[in-house]
Amino acid sequence: MDFEDFTQLTSSQREKLYRCSLRILGNAKDAEDAVQEAFLRLWLIRSQFGSYRSVPALAMKVTKNLCYDHLKRLKTHTNSDVWAPTQKESIEQALERQQMFQMVKKIVETLPGLQQMTFQMKDIEGFEIEDIAKITGTRIEAVRMNLSRARTKIREKLEKIYNKYDSYE
């Protein structure tokens, strides 16, 4: 599928996908973001469209899954953003966990696009490597390499932060 064909598909399906996203998410901005993300993922797997009976149905499925994933992340982040300690940790430990979560989140935002997407999909959203390869249109080895590089960068940046912190004490 070339760019013109893809543009035709996106323009013909945009409104339908947006209405579906809006119904699920209840927020215009999030609905538009979901449609944009769906089109990005579809663009990445456009070479595989021939193996699907209906590309518009695939577009709808991808969009719905993104919306549901977004709702799951909101629930997870709402729960994980709570500063309250679990039964086995003190308030200090809960604050430390919260700070670590925020640091990792900021570091992930600085990663290159494919590393960021791969890390997000695997370690946060729980996708399997094979599914990430299909969605991103890359080989499984490339997904593993991007995931490894992302984790290495995150670990290195966290070590720098903690080493700097330790030198002040």
Secondary structure, 3 states (H helix, E strand, C coil): CCHHHHHHHHHHHHHHHHHHHHHHHCCHHHHHHHHHHHHHHHHHCHHHHHHCCCHHHHHHHHHHHHHHHHHHHHHHHHHHCCCCCCCCCCHHHHHHHHHHHHHHHHHHHHCCHHHHHHHHHHHHCCCCHHHHHHHHCCCHHHHHHHHHHHHHHHHHHHHHHHHHHHHHC
